[in-house]
Amino acid sequence: MSVSWAATGRTDTFSATLVDPFTLEDVRPVELDWASTSVTYDYEGDCLAGASIALEDGADYRIGGRQHMVRIRDYVLLPDGTAHDLVLGTFFCDFSQGRSLHGREVRTLDGYSCLYRMHRDVLRDDFWRPQGYNVSQAVRDLAEADGGRLAFEPSANVERCFGRDIWFDAGEGKLEAAQEMAGWVGCELYPAPDGTVAMRARPDPATESPTYTFEDGAACVRKAGIDWGTNRSDLVNRVIYVYTDGDSTQTAVSDLPAWHPMSFENVGYHATRREVMSEEPEGGLQAACDADLAASSVEQNDLTFEAVLVPTVRVGDVVGYRNAADYTEPLDLVGQVVQMDVRALVPGAMTTYKIRVSRWC
């Protein structure tokens, strides 16, 4: 049974520290204006996590002119003794804006997850690795080239090697190159709360069991009301894959069958995406093209609702949602958390969740 994180008497104790950007160790506490500080998570964003950090009067994120990361924590305690020491994130910071009034200064920082280190950087030189080189090691080569740290979750594929020489041109984004290589082995990079870049198997919302369920009942964790959205305008009905090994070129084309609601015959136009592959997909080019079209032609439904911050739920997780009151019929579904917006770090830390529906129960 899910823990009732909205139980009456829940307490949230927030704290923040300055963090050395290279060792990732706490350096010293820093005082924040919690009601004016917010944290956001976007599974489809470049850095996946960000923050708007309001410094208290006199506080600074620099020591001797050297910038530090800011690590934000929330110690959640329930009346029954259940506790969770939650690290909301460790963020690189840039000064955003400030306001001075009667000798008191409030400054706001824009915070970015540890992926920002690679997101802001590009390859200084061509990045080349030979056939047979370990893919996860190549990802590590990029992630740790300029002070970052990379960790592999148990689910990460760390065994596969490149089937051919790989090449990224100087000037290409480091994060894009690292994410692309991780994707070749079914993985993704995401920011661990402590500031480490982590590599894990990409979650499969269609098959994974929920890690938590938002549901009706006593001490319900969610507020009434839901909003709906769809990606109908982004669907495609044709996918083209092109793979070249330098000597020959293969092309695979996949079209939706005429009976499909989004097919050319039903909508009257081709909505096409073309992908050029630098590594041949496992299972072959046509199979990968077919799978891509199957995933890209299915309408996605997103639902948005408000609930207290659940310490065990991360963006990208698969969760359940049950609501018998707000829709025209009872809802019981499973989906992936694609966005979380903690608008203010105050007791309860009310959060706006966006879930992408993967299956109906």
DRENMARBA-756596 format. One record per residue (C-alpha): residue number from 1; x, y, z. Coordinates in steps of 0.2 Angstrom, whole numbers, plus 5000, padded with zeros to 4 digits. Layout:
BEGIN
+-----+------+-------+------+
:   n : east : north :   up :
+-----+------+-------+------+
: NUM :    X :     Y :    Z :
...
+-----+------+-------+------+
This chain:
BEGIN
+-----+------+-------+------+
:   n : east : north :   up :
+-----+------+-------+------+
:   1 : 5000 :  5000 : 5000 :
:   2 : 5006 :  5017 : 4996 :
:   3 : 5012 :  5029 : 5010 :
:   4 : 5001 :  5043 : 5013 :
:   5 : 5013 :  5057 : 5011 :
:   6 : 4999 :  5070 : 5013 :
:   7 : 4995 :  5064 : 5031 :
:   8 : 4990 :  5077 : 5043 :
:   9 : 5005 :  5083 : 5053 :
:  10 : 5018 :  5080 : 5039 :
:  11 : 5033 :  5091 : 5041 :
:  12 : 5045 :  5097 : 5028 :
:  13 : 5062 :  5104 : 5034 :
:  14 : 5072 :  5112 : 5020 :
:  15 : 5090 :  5115 : 5019 :
:  16 : 5103 :  5120 : 5006 :
:  17 : 5122 :  5119 : 5005 :
:  18 : 5135 :  5126 : 4993 :
:  19 : 5144 :  5112 : 4984 :
:  20 : 5161 :  5110 : 4976 :
:  21 : 5157 :  5108 : 4957 :
:  22 : 5171 :  5095 : 4955 :
:  23 : 5171 :  5085 : 4971 :
:  24 : 5152 :  5087 : 4974 :
:  25 : 5155 :  5088 : 4992 :
:  26 : 5146 :  5100 : 5004 :
:  27 : 5156 :  5116 : 5008 :
:  28 : 5145 :  5126 : 5019 :
:  29 : 5126 :  5130 : 5022 :
:  30 : 5118 :  5144 : 5012 :
:  31 : 5102 :  5153 : 5017 :
:  32 : 5087 :  5153 : 5005 :
:  33 : 5070 :  5162 : 5004 :
:  34 : 5061 :  5145 : 5003 :
:  35 : 5044 :  5153 : 4999 :
:  36 : 5052 :  5161 : 4983 :
:  37 : 5062 :  5146 : 4978 :
:  38 : 5055 :  5133 : 4966 :
:  39 : 5061 :  5117 : 4958 :
:  40 : 5056 :  5110 : 4941 :
:  41 : 5059 :  5093 : 4932 :
:  42 : 5056 :  5090 : 4914 :
:  43 : 5059 :  5073 : 4907 :
:  44 : 5060 :  5080 : 4889 :
:  45 : 5071 :  5095 : 4894 :
:  46 : 5089 :  5097 : 4890 :
:  47 : 5095 :  5096 : 4908 :
:  48 : 5079 :  5087 : 4915 :
:  49 : 5080 :  5097 : 4931 :
:  50 : 5081 :  5116 : 4936 :
:  51 : 5077 :  5128 : 4950 :
:  52 : 5074 :  5146 : 4953 :
:  53 : 5084 :  5149 : 4969 :
:  54 : 5081 :  5165 : 4980 :
:  55 : 5096 :  5169 : 4991 :
:  56 : 5092 :  5177 : 5008 :
:  57 : 5099 :  5195 : 5010 :
:  58 : 5118 :  5193 : 5012 :
:  59 : 5119 :  5175 : 5005 :
:  60 : 5130 :  5171 : 4991 :
:  61 : 5134 :  5156 : 4980 :
:  62 : 5152 :  5162 : 4977 :
:  63 : 5167 :  5160 : 4989 :
:  64 : 5181 :  5171 : 4985 :
:  65 : 5174 :  5174 : 4968 :
:  66 : 5173 :  5155 : 4964 :
:  67 : 5155 :  5149 : 4960 :
:  68 : 5148 :  5134 : 4969 :
:  69 : 5133 :  5123 : 4965 :
:  70 : 5118 :  5123 : 4977 :
:  71 : 5111 :  5107 : 4984 :
:  72 : 5093 :  5108 : 4990 :
:  73 : 5086 :  5095 : 5003 :
:  74 : 5069 :  5092 : 5010 :
:  75 : 5068 :  5081 : 5026 :
:  76 : 5050 :  5074 : 5026 :
:  77 : 5043 :  5067 : 5042 :
:  78 : 5026 :  5059 : 5044 :
:  79 : 5017 :  5058 : 5061 :
:  80 : 5019 :  5039 : 5061 :
:  81 : 5038 :  5041 : 5060 :
:  82 : 5040 :  5038 : 5042 :
:  83 : 5054 :  5049 : 5036 :
:  84 : 5063 :  5052 : 5019 :
:  85 : 5079 :  5063 : 5017 :
:  86 : 5075 :  5070 : 5000 :
:  87 : 5089 :  5078 : 4989 :
:  88 : 5079 :  5089 : 4977 :
:  89 : 5094 :  5092 : 4966 :
:  90 : 5112 :  5099 : 4965 :
:  91 : 5112 :  5114 : 4953 :
:  92 : 5124 :  5124 : 4944 :
:  93 : 5119 :  5143 : 4946 :
:  94 : 5119 :  5159 : 4936 :
:  95 : 5113 :  5175 : 4943 :
:  96 : 5096 :  5180 : 4936 :
:  97 : 5089 :  5195 : 4944 :
:  98 : 5090 :  5205 : 4960 :
:  99 : 5079 :  5218 : 4970 :
: 100 : 5085 :  5230 : 4983 :
: 101 : 5073 :  5239 : 4995 :
: 102 : 5078 :  5249 : 5011 :
: 103 : 5095 :  5242 : 5011 :
: 104 : 5090 :  5224 : 5009 :
: 105 : 5094 :  5214 : 4994 :
: 106 : 5086 :  5198 : 4987 :
: 107 : 5095 :  5189 : 4973 :
: 108 : 5088 :  5175 : 4962 :
: 109 : 5098 :  5162 : 4953 :
: 110 : 5094 :  5151 : 4939 :
: 111 : 5098 :  5133 : 4943 :
: 112 : 5103 :  5119 : 4931 :
: 113 : 5106 :  5101 : 4934 :
: 114 : 5123 :  5093 : 4932 :
: 115 : 5119 :  5089 : 4914 :
: 116 : 5122 :  5108 : 4911 :
: 117 : 5141 :  5105 : 4911 :
: 118 : 5139 :  5095 : 4895 :
: 119 : 5124 :  5105 : 4888 :
: 120 : 5134 :  5121 : 4888 :
: 121 : 5150 :  5113 : 4880 :
: 122 : 5154 :  5107 : 4863 :
: 123 : 5167 :  5095 : 4857 :
: 124 : 5184 :  5104 : 4855 :
: 125 : 5191 :  5090 : 4844 :
: 126 : 5183 :  5077 : 4833 :
: 127 : 5177 :  5062 : 4845 :
: 128 : 5182 :  5046 : 4837 :
: 129 : 5181 :  5028 : 4844 :
: 130 : 5185 :  5012 : 4835 :
: 131 : 5175 :  4997 : 4831 :
: 132 : 5175 :  4986 : 4847 :
: 133 : 5177 :  5000 : 4859 :
: 134 : 5165 :  4999 : 4874 :
: 135 : 5150 :  5011 : 4872 :
: 136 : 5148 :  5015 : 4891 :
: 137 : 5166 :  5019 : 4892 :
: 138 : 5164 :  5031 : 4877 :
: 139 : 5150 :  5039 : 4886 :
: 140 : 5161 :  5041 : 4902 :
: 141 : 5175 :  5048 : 4891 :
: 142 : 5163 :  5063 : 4887 :
: 143 : 5154 :  5064 : 4904 :
: 144 : 5171 :  5065 : 4914 :
: 145 : 5182 :  5075 : 4902 :
: 146 : 5179 :  5091 : 4910 :
: 147 : 5176 :  5088 : 4929 :
: 148 : 5160 :  5078 : 4928 :
: 149 : 5156 :  5061 : 4936 :
: 150 : 5147 :  5047 : 4929 :
: 151 : 5139 :  5032 : 4938 :
: 152 : 5130 :  5017 : 4930 :
: 153 : 5114 :  5011 : 4937 :
: 154 : 5112 :  4992 : 4938 :
: 155 : 5100 :  4992 : 4923 :
: 156 : 5113 :  5001 : 4912 :
: 157 : 5120 :  4991 : 4897 :
: 158 : 5138 :  4992 : 4900 :
: 159 : 5143 :  4977 : 4890 :
: 160 : 5140 :  4982 : 4872 :
: 161 : 5154 :  4988 : 4861 :
: 162 : 5153 :  4998 : 4845 :
: 163 : 5150 :  4987 : 4829 :
: 164 : 5159 :  5000 : 4818 :
: 165 : 5170 :  5015 : 4820 :
: 166 : 5160 :  5030 : 4827 :
: 167 : 5163 :  5049 : 4824 :
: 168 : 5156 :  5065 : 4831 :
: 169 : 5163 :  5081 : 4823 :
: 170 : 5171 :  5095 : 4833 :
: 171 : 5158 :  5108 : 4838 :
: 172 : 5144 :  5095 : 4841 :
: 173 : 5136 :  5097 : 4858 :
: 174 : 5144 :  5085 : 4871 :
: 175 : 5127 :  5081 : 4879 :
: 176 : 5119 :  5077 : 4863 :
: 177 : 5133 :  5065 : 4858 :
: 178 : 5133 :  5057 : 4875 :
: 179 : 5114 :  5054 : 4875 :
: 180 : 5115 :  5048 : 4857 :
: 181 : 5128 :  5034 : 4862 :
: 182 : 5118 :  5030 : 4877 :
: 183 : 5103 :  5028 : 4867 :
: 184 : 5112 :  5015 : 4855 :
: 185 : 5112 :  5003 : 4870 :
: 186 : 5094 :  5007 : 4876 :
: 187 : 5100 :  5019 : 4890 :
: 188 : 5098 :  5037 : 4894 :
: 189 : 5108 :  5050 : 4905 :
: 190 : 5099 :  5059 : 4919 :
: 191 : 5105 :  5070 : 4934 :
: 192 : 5107 :  5060 : 4950 :
: 193 : 5102 :  5071 : 4965 :
: 194 : 5119 :  5072 : 4971 :
: 195 : 5126 :  5080 : 4955 :
: 196 : 5132 :  5064 : 4947 :
: 197 : 5127 :  5060 : 4929 :
: 198 : 5119 :  5043 : 4929 :
: 199 : 5116 :  5031 : 4915 :
: 200 : 5102 :  5019 : 4916 :
: 201 : 5091 :  5009 : 4905 :
: 202 : 5077 :  5019 : 4897 :
: 203 : 5061 :  5015 : 4906 :
: 204 : 5047 :  5007 : 4897 :
: 205 : 5030 :  5014 : 4903 :
: 206 : 5021 :  5001 : 4893 :
: 207 : 5027 :  4986 : 4903 :
: 208 : 5034 :  4993 : 4920 :
: 209 : 5024 :  4992 : 4936 :
: 210 : 5020 :  5008 : 4945 :
: 211 : 5032 :  5014 : 4958 :
: 212 : 5018 :  5024 : 4967 :
: 213 : 5000 :  5026 : 4964 :
: 214 : 4990 :  5043 : 4966 :
: 215 : 4973 :  5038 : 4972 :
: 216 : 4957 :  5043 : 4981 :
: 217 : 4954 :  5039 : 4999 :
: 218 : 4958 :  5045 : 5017 :
: 219 : 4972 :  5058 : 5017 :
: 220 : 4973 :  5058 : 4998 :
: 221 : 4989 :  5065 : 4991 :
: 222 : 4981 :  5074 : 4976 :
: 223 : 4970 :  5090 : 4974 :
: 224 : 4953 :  5088 : 4965 :
: 225 : 4953 :  5092 : 4947 :
: 226 : 4963 :  5086 : 4931 :
: 227 : 4968 :  5094 : 4915 :
: 228 : 4970 :  5085 : 4899 :
: 229 : 4982 :  5087 : 4883 :
: 230 : 4987 :  5077 : 4868 :
: 231 : 5001 :  5077 : 4855 :
: 232 : 4989 :  5074 : 4840 :
: 233 : 4998 :  5087 : 4830 :
: 234 : 5015 :  5079 : 4832 :
: 235 : 5010 :  5062 : 4825 :
: 236 : 5019 :  5055 : 4809 :
: 237 : 5013 :  5042 : 4797 :
: 238 : 5029 :  5039 : 4788 :
: 239 : 5047 :  5036 : 4795 :
: 240 : 5063 :  5034 : 4784 :
: 241 : 5079 :  5027 : 4792 :
: 242 : 5095 :  5029 : 4782 :
: 243 : 5111 :  5020 : 4788 :
: 244 : 5128 :  5022 : 4779 :
: 245 : 5144 :  5013 : 4784 :
: 246 : 5155 :  5024 : 4772 :
: 247 : 5154 :  5011 : 4758 :
: 248 : 5136 :  5008 : 4756 :
: 249 : 5119 :  5015 : 4761 :
: 250 : 5104 :  5006 : 4767 :
: 251 : 5086 :  5014 : 4767 :
: 252 : 5071 :  5008 : 4777 :
: 253 : 5054 :  5016 : 4774 :
: 254 : 5039 :  5012 : 4785 :
: 255 : 5021 :  5018 : 4782 :
: 256 : 5005 :  5017 : 4792 :
: 257 : 4992 :  5005 : 4785 :
: 258 : 4977 :  5012 : 4777 :
: 259 : 4965 :  5008 : 4791 :
: 260 : 4975 :  5018 : 4804 :
: 261 : 4967 :  5034 : 4809 :
: 262 : 4983 :  5044 : 4805 :
: 263 : 4987 :  5035 : 4788 :
: 264 : 4990 :  5045 : 4772 :
: 265 : 4973 :  5038 : 4766 :
: 266 : 4964 :  5045 : 4781 :
: 267 : 4972 :  5062 : 4783 :
: 268 : 4977 :  5066 : 4765 :
: 269 : 4995 :  5070 : 4768 :
: 270 : 5012 :  5063 : 4773 :
: 271 : 5018 :  5068 : 4790 :
: 272 : 5036 :  5061 : 4788 :
: 273 : 5052 :  5060 : 4799 :
: 274 : 5069 :  5055 : 4792 :
: 275 : 5083 :  5049 : 4803 :
: 276 : 5101 :  5046 : 4798 :
: 277 : 5109 :  5033 : 4808 :
: 278 : 5128 :  5032 : 4812 :
: 279 : 5126 :  5015 : 4821 :
: 280 : 5115 :  5001 : 4814 :
: 281 : 5101 :  4997 : 4826 :
: 282 : 5100 :  4980 : 4835 :
: 283 : 5088 :  4969 : 4825 :
: 284 : 5091 :  4978 : 4809 :
: 285 : 5086 :  4995 : 4801 :
: 286 : 5069 :  4990 : 4795 :
: 287 : 5063 :  4983 : 4812 :
: 288 : 5070 :  4999 : 4820 :
: 289 : 5061 :  5010 : 4808 :
: 290 : 5044 :  5000 : 4810 :
: 291 : 5046 :  5001 : 4829 :
: 292 : 5049 :  5020 : 4828 :
: 293 : 5034 :  5023 : 4817 :
: 294 : 5023 :  5012 : 4829 :
: 295 : 5028 :  5023 : 4844 :
: 296 : 5027 :  5039 : 4834 :
: 297 : 5009 :  5037 : 4827 :
: 298 : 5001 :  5033 : 4843 :
: 299 : 4991 :  5048 : 4851 :
: 300 : 4998 :  5052 : 4868 :
: 301 : 4987 :  5058 : 4882 :
: 302 : 4994 :  5069 : 4896 :
: 303 : 4985 :  5073 : 4912 :
: 304 : 4990 :  5086 : 4924 :
: 305 : 4985 :  5087 : 4943 :
: 306 : 4991 :  5094 : 4959 :
: 307 : 4997 :  5084 : 4974 :
: 308 : 5010 :  5085 : 4988 :
: 309 : 5028 :  5081 : 4984 :
: 310 : 5030 :  5063 : 4985 :
: 311 : 5048 :  5059 : 4990 :
: 312 : 5049 :  5043 : 4981 :
: 313 : 5043 :  5049 : 4964 :
: 314 : 5055 :  5055 : 4951 :
: 315 : 5052 :  5062 : 4934 :
: 316 : 5053 :  5048 : 4922 :
: 317 : 5046 :  5036 : 4934 :
: 318 : 5030 :  5025 : 4930 :
: 319 : 5016 :  5028 : 4942 :
: 320 : 4997 :  5024 : 4944 :
: 321 : 4983 :  5036 : 4945 :
: 322 : 4965 :  5033 : 4951 :
: 323 : 4952 :  5046 : 4952 :
: 324 : 4933 :  5041 : 4953 :
: 325 : 4927 :  5059 : 4956 :
: 326 : 4933 :  5072 : 4943 :
: 327 : 4931 :  5063 : 4926 :
: 328 : 4915 :  5058 : 4917 :
: 329 : 4919 :  5040 : 4922 :
: 330 : 4931 :  5033 : 4935 :
: 331 : 4950 :  5033 : 4930 :
: 332 : 4962 :  5020 : 4933 :
: 333 : 4978 :  5021 : 4923 :
: 334 : 4997 :  5020 : 4922 :
: 335 : 5008 :  5033 : 4915 :
: 336 : 5025 :  5040 : 4915 :
: 337 : 5029 :  5056 : 4925 :
: 338 : 5036 :  5069 : 4912 :
: 339 : 5035 :  5085 : 4922 :
: 340 : 5035 :  5090 : 4940 :
: 341 : 5034 :  5108 : 4946 :
: 342 : 5037 :  5112 : 4964 :
: 343 : 5032 :  5130 : 4964 :
: 344 : 5037 :  5134 : 4982 :
: 345 : 5047 :  5125 : 4995 :
: 346 : 5034 :  5127 : 5009 :
: 347 : 5026 :  5114 : 5020 :
: 348 : 5018 :  5100 : 5009 :
: 349 : 5028 :  5106 : 4994 :
: 350 : 5013 :  5106 : 4983 :
: 351 : 5018 :  5099 : 4966 :
: 352 : 5010 :  5100 : 4948 :
: 353 : 5013 :  5083 : 4940 :
: 354 : 5011 :  5079 : 4922 :
: 355 : 5008 :  5061 : 4918 :
: 356 : 5009 :  5053 : 4900 :
: 357 : 4996 :  5039 : 4900 :
: 358 : 5004 :  5022 : 4894 :
: 359 : 4989 :  5010 : 4898 :
: 360 : 4972 :  5010 : 4905 :
: 361 : 4968 :  4997 : 4919 :
+-----+------+-------+------+
